[in-house]
Amino acid sequence: MVPLFSNKHTQAPDGLRVDLLENPLGIQTMDPAFSWRMNDPDTNEVQTAYRVTVSKKSSMKNPVAQSGWVASNKNTNVHLEGIEALLEENQLYYWQVETKDKEGNASKASEPATFVTNVGSKWQSLYGVWPVIQHSDDQTMANYRVEQTLSIHSGDALAILGHMDANGKN
């Protein structure tokens, strides 16, 4: 007798990406594209539905957005309807996905992945002035060091963004 439900169908999706990047920092859109890989040991298995959850907490409690079960085999470039109105600038988000196979068996939820929205208008400099180092074209910036004291008052993540072009100029 074949059991009605089997543990072989409970493997969680993996390979989670946002805008095709793994755990990206500073995504440029408030309507991110989610992608993942379905994991099912059956040969010729297909995804028939997915459910994506987005939260500000790694525990995934009190989700910011949840797709509900969507009947679809799509697992790349998936957008959640209305999410752009729910996401905030400069915010760390956690997300996970569950899938269903062709028999309707649901997977376990994936491990939460992260993304950070763009800094946008929330950028604040505590000092107000950023120095620009002047140098002649024949000079290069070697052994340049930047030091900063940081404090995290809430949350559990920190992102530092910097930019320098290939010529060593900002």
Residue, then its C-alpha position, 0 to 999 in steps of 0.5 A: m500500500v502506498p502512503l497518502f502522504s510521503n516525506k519525500h515531497t517535503q524538501a524546501p526550495d533553495g537557490l533563493r534570489v531577488d533580482l537574480l542576486e543572492n541576499p542583495l543590498g540596496i535593490q533599485t526597485m520596490d517591486p523586486a523579482f523573486s526566484w528559486r529552485m524547486n526541490d523534489p526527488d521525483t523524476n519529471e516533477v513540476q511545480t504547480a503552485y508557490r507561496v512567497t512570504v516577506s517579513k521584517k523578522s527572520s522568524m517570518k512572524n507578522p509578514v509584510a506581504q504574502s502571496g497566498w498560494v498561487a497556481s503557477n509553475k513560474n519560479t523566476n521573475v515572480h512579482l508580488e502584487g502590491i508589494e511596492a506599496l508595502l516595502e520601505e526604503n533602507q529596510l532589511y527584509y526576509w523572505q521565503v517560499e513554499t512550493k507544491d508539486k504535481e500531486g499537490n504536495a506542499s514543500k517545507a518553507s525555504e530557509p529565509a533569505t534577505f534583501v535590503t531596499n535602496v537607501g533612497s531618501k532616508w540617507q543621513s550623514l551624521y557629519g554632513v560633509w564628506p571630504v573629496i581627496q584631490h590628487s593629480d592624474d599621475q598619483t594613485m590612491a594606495n593604502y587608503r584607509v577609511e575609519q568610522t565608528l558605528s552604532i546599531h540601535s535596533g535591528d540585527a543587520l548592518a550594510i555599508l555602501g561605498h563606491m570607487d571607480a577603477n582609476g581609484k577616483n570617487 
